Amino acid sequence: MSARFTRSLTTFLFGISITLPLSVIAEVSPKVLDSLGTPDQIETSIGLLDFKDGAPSAATADKVFDALAFSNALSVYNNSFRGASAPSVSGLLSPLVNQIIYQAEG
């Protein structure tokens, strides 16, 4: 093959590879497109959350941050009872366990 033909073929294939993806158009119904988007407002247990083009407003971001901070704090509070009550439970049970062991040996 001549250099001119190879260059022309390369240019042609490059042009097709660029324009071919542009000619493909996906047909998606408006109902599907609307279902994929984020609504402008959502009513939740922490209040009304506002979004603009899918991004939260400053007030919405503050509400969500506060709700997550409260949820994490509540989790820490609830989980701390296990560690705090373990010594007291073992203190309550140890006389009973000692009595059972003493009776079993005696």
PyMOL commands that set and color helices and strands:
alter all, ss='L'
color gray80, all
select helices_A, chain A and resi 3-23+30-36+58-105
alter helices_A, ss='H'
color red, helices_A
select strands_A, chain A and resi 41-44+47-52+55-56
alter strands_A, ss='S'
color yellow, strands_A
deselect
rebuild
show_as cartoon
